[in-house]
């Protein structure tokens, strides 16, 4: 049965098509950070456990009749919880509703942008927040101080990238098999462009000075996530930008329901049509030693 808004029918087919248009657009261009984290869909309770086993090592047999030396790996539980997110848009044009099924409808792109930004915010807020561990998720797992590259009163530098790569290797990240990622803003990109080695063909074959961007360097993929590395997300504080660096299996994004949509009149707003969308999602740091923090002095952090 169709609902009517300003005497115009909004059929279920229209709703399904509009939802499909938004989710399709999001799949083509979602959050900037989403392609670089693991993700899964969940159902049921808003808390799910992620199980992983810590590293194990072989031991040398010292004699033929030596006792077996059992290895007891660390079994770690990491919980991910979710929040509900809503968006409500009042529409005062009937012609917009008539074309709501059209993939070129401007509301498709605006809602896609909002979904992508929120995905980035959810991930960004989880990089350095306490993770939840233990049998029932009651144990707070703080971000390790040893996985922080100090600010030193300067921005992002070649020396910090060297220190970061070294720290990642010391935490048993095989950087020949996985490509680490670092999220930055325009300020950190500008810091790097001021470093001689970045523009030198001896160090970087990508020629960043051609288009003024640093996309890859020293094996790192650089993601310009200006909006996500914000004070609201806790990544701009004390005169420093907290730039996250990670390997993709170090962060996890969970979705409890896909994007859901309704369109109907708002009685409290003189029955003006409203587009209402919602989704449920969360993120967590999965394993220590897979996510690092690079403190960078930032002029915008004052």
JOPESUL-V99336 format. One record per pair of residues at least 4 apart in sequence whose ideal C-beta (glycine too) atoms are under 8 Angstrom apart, sorted by sequence separation. I is the first residue (numbers start at 1). J is the second residue. If there is no record, write none. Layout:
i->(I/I)
j->(J/J)
This chain:
i->(4/10/11/12/13/14/15/16/17/18/19/20/21/22/23/24/25/26/30/33/44/62/93/94/95/96/101/104/106/107/108/109/110/111/112/113/114/115/116/117/118/119/120/121/122/123/125/133/134/143/144/156/157/158/159/160/161/162/163/164/165/166/167/169/174/175/184/185/186/187/188/189/190/191/195/196/200/201/204/208/216/225/229/231/236/246/266/267/286/297/4/5/10/30/34/61/91/100/103/126/132/134/143/156/168/173/175/184/193/197/198/199/208/216/217/228/230/231/236/237/246/266/269/285/3/4/42/91/99/132/133/169/192/193/197/198/201/208/215/216/229/230/231/235/236/265/266/285/2/3/100/132/133/168/173/197/208/215/228/229/235/265/266/2/132/133/152/199/206/214/234/235/265/266/2/96/131/132/199/206/208/235/264/265/2/59/96/130/131/165/198/199/206/263/264/96/130/149/198/206/213/263/59/130/168/229/263/264/130/204/229/262/263/57/129/149/203/229/261/262/56/128/149/165/193/229/261/91/127/192/193/198/261/56/260/55/89/149/164/259/260/54/193/198/259/260/53/54/147/259/53/54/89/193/257/258/53/54/89/192/257/53/257/51/52/87/147/189/255/256/51/189/192/220/255/256/51/52/255/256/50/51/87/254/49/50/156/253/254/49/50/253/254/49/50/184/253/254/48/49/252/47/48/155/156/251/252/47/85/155/189/251/47/157/158/251/252/46/47/155/156/157/189/250/251/46/155/156/250/154/158/249/250/42/157/182/184/186/249/83/158/180/181/182/183/184/185/250/251/42/158/179/180/181/182/183/184/185/186/250/251/179/180/181/182/183/184/185/249/250/179/181/183/247/175/185/246/183/184/246/183/245/246/244/245/244/245/244/245/243/244/81/242/243/79/80/242/243/78/79/165/188/242/243/78/79/165/187/241/78/165/188/240/241/77/81/161/162/164/185/240/241/76/77/161/240/241/77/79/239/240/124/161/184/239/241/77/183/241/182/183/240/182/183/236/239/78/182/238/239/181/236/237/180/181/236/180/181/180/181/179/178/178/178/173/168/25/24/168/21/21/164/18/21/34/17/18/25/29/17/21/25/31/32/30/31/34/8/14/22/26/30/31/33/34/37/10/14/18/21/25/29/31/33/156/6/13/31/32/49/151/5/8/18/22/26/30/31/34/151/8/10/18/22/26/33/47/6/33/5/31/22/124/124/120/123/124/129/191/121/124/128/120/121/128/120/125/127/188/124/125/187/117/188/117/121/124/187/121/182/187/185/187/128/127/185/128/173/55/127/172/173/171/127/171/124/127/168/126/167/123/164/123/164/122/119/160/160/156/156/147/155/143/147/154/155/149/154/155/115/141/144/147/148/149/151/153/36/144/147/148/149/150/151/152/147/148/149/151/141/148/143/33/143/32/132/131/131/131/126/129/126/128/125/126/127/122/126/122/123/122/119/100/128/111/115/127/128/97/111/127/107/80/82/82/78/80/82/90/97/90/94/92/91/92/90/91/90/91/90/91/36/89/88/89/36/88/89/87/88/87/88/33/86/87/32/86/87/32/33/86/32/85/84/85/33/84/85/32/84/85/83/82/83/82/83/82/81/50/80/80/80/79/48/78/78/78/37/78/36/38/46/37/38/76/36/40/42/38/39/40/41/42/43/37/38/39/40/41/42/36/37/38/39/40/41/37/39/41/34/26/46/50/52/23/52/23/46/50/22/22/19/19/19/18/18/15/37/15/15/38/14/10/10/22/5/5/6/3/5/3/6/5/6/5)
j->(8/14/15/16/17/18/19/20/21/22/23/24/25/26/27/28/29/30/34/37/48/66/97/98/99/100/105/108/110/111/112/113/114/115/116/117/118/119/120/121/122/123/124/125/126/127/129/137/138/147/148/160/161/162/163/164/165/166/167/168/169/170/171/173/178/179/188/189/190/191/192/193/194/195/199/200/204/205/208/212/220/229/233/235/240/250/270/271/290/301/9/10/15/35/39/66/96/105/108/131/137/139/148/161/173/178/180/189/198/202/203/204/213/221/222/233/235/236/241/242/251/271/274/290/9/10/48/97/105/138/139/175/198/199/203/204/207/214/221/222/235/236/237/241/242/271/272/291/9/10/107/139/140/175/180/204/215/222/235/236/242/272/273/10/140/141/160/207/214/222/242/243/273/274/11/105/140/141/208/215/217/244/273/274/12/69/106/140/141/175/208/209/216/273/274/107/141/160/209/217/224/274/71/142/180/241/275/276/143/217/242/275/276/71/143/163/217/243/275/276/71/143/164/180/208/244/276/107/143/208/209/214/277/73/277/73/107/167/182/277/278/73/212/217/278/279/73/74/167/279/74/75/110/214/278/279/75/76/111/214/279/76/280/75/76/111/171/213/279/280/76/214/217/245/280/281/77/78/281/282/77/78/114/281/77/78/184/281/282/78/79/282/283/79/80/214/283/284/79/80/283/79/80/187/188/283/284/80/118/188/222/284/81/191/192/285/286/81/82/190/191/192/224/285/286/82/191/192/286/191/195/286/287/80/195/220/222/224/287/122/197/219/220/221/222/223/224/289/290/82/198/219/220/221/222/223/224/225/226/290/291/220/221/222/223/224/225/226/290/291/221/223/225/290/219/229/290/228/229/291/229/291/292/291/292/292/293/293/294/293/294/132/293/294/131/132/294/295/131/132/218/241/295/296/132/133/219/241/295/133/220/243/295/296/133/137/217/218/220/241/296/297/133/134/218/297/298/135/137/297/298/183/220/243/298/300/137/243/301/243/244/301/244/245/298/301/141/245/301/302/245/300/301/245/246/301/246/247/247/248/247/247/248/249/247/245/103/103/247/101/102/245/100/103/116/100/101/108/112/101/105/109/115/116/115/116/119/94/100/108/112/116/117/119/120/123/97/101/105/108/112/116/118/120/243/94/101/119/120/137/239/94/97/107/111/115/119/120/123/240/98/100/108/112/116/123/137/97/124/97/123/115/225/228/225/228/229/234/296/227/230/234/227/228/235/228/233/235/296/233/234/296/227/298/228/232/235/298/233/294/299/298/300/242/242/300/244/289/172/244/289/290/289/246/290/244/251/292/251/292/251/292/253/294/253/253/294/296/294/296/288/296/285/289/296/297/292/297/298/259/285/288/291/292/293/295/297/181/289/292/293/294/295/296/297/293/294/295/297/288/295/291/183/293/183/284/284/285/286/282/285/283/285/283/284/285/281/285/282/283/283/281/263/291/275/279/291/293/263/277/293/275/252/254/255/252/254/256/266/273/269/273/272/272/273/272/273/273/274/274/275/221/274/274/275/223/275/276/275/276/276/277/223/276/277/223/277/278/224/225/278/225/278/278/279/228/279/280/228/280/281/280/280/281/281/282/282/282/252/282/283/284/284/254/284/285/286/246/287/246/248/256/248/249/287/248/252/254/251/252/253/254/255/256/251/252/253/254/255/256/251/252/253/254/255/256/253/255/258/253/259/280/284/286/258/287/259/282/286/259/261/259/260/261/261/263/261/283/262/263/286/263/263/264/277/263/264/265/263/265/264/271/271/273/273)
